[in-house]
Each structure stands twice: as C-alpha cells, then as structure tokens.
C-alpha cells in the first residue's frame, strides 16, 4: 500500500493503528493510530480497546500496520488489508494487538514523519 492510497483510505473514514500502549501488567491498554478529522486534519490519537473494536466493526474498518521508514508493514495475519471484524474472544484480539510495536519515542518519530508525508505539516 502506498502513502497516497493510505491517505485516500483515511480520508474515506478508515483508521490506521500502528502501535500499542501497555498497562502496568504488560497487557494492551489501547492502540495508537492515525485518524483524519475534517477540522483538524490528520492526527495521532490513542484509542481504548472498546473504541478500537467499535471502529473496526461499525465505523468503516481499520488497518493494523507498523510504520517504519515511511513504509507501512503488515504485522498481523490481516497483512495490509482493511480489518472489518475481530474475533469475539478478547484473548484472541489481545494476541492480534500484541503484534503491533510498543508506542515509544521511535514510533512517535515514525508517525510524525508519516503525517508529514501525508501532508499534515
């Protein structure tokens, strides 16, 4: 998937989740993603897991990809495809989320570079 294709998909309502945030118990608390808002443009937000499930199943789907050097890399079994449903079992969903990288300074920088490439700055 190219950056131009991702930009179009984000503007059409899809979300891109690229990193996870942990709780103190090393469980996934939420996912960081790039979203598009008509007023704010492209920006990075953290969503709680219930919000992620709602976005994936009710709001047009999401991509679960890793951002690295301005490339989008599929790290889950969905590859670079739009995800429109998750397993009902929360344990299976947690395993999918665990495949995304942890949100840290490197991921923050990568996402800023990606937003710049999308034309946010």
Secondary structure as GFF3:
##gff-version 3
##sequence-region A 1 121
A	DSSP	alpha_helix	3	11	.	.	.	ID=ss1
A	DSSP	beta_strand	15	22	.	.	.	ID=ss2
A	DSSP	beta_strand	28	37	.	.	.	ID=ss3
A	DSSP	beta_strand	41	48	.	.	.	ID=ss4
A	DSSP	alpha_helix	49	58	.	.	.	ID=ss5
A	DSSP	beta_strand	62	68	.	.	.	ID=ss6
A	DSSP	beta_strand	71	74	.	.	.	ID=ss7
A	DSSP	alpha_helix	90	98	.	.	.	ID=ss8
A	DSSP	beta_strand	101	102	.	.	.	ID=ss9
A	DSSP	alpha_helix	105	118	.	.	.	ID=ss10
###
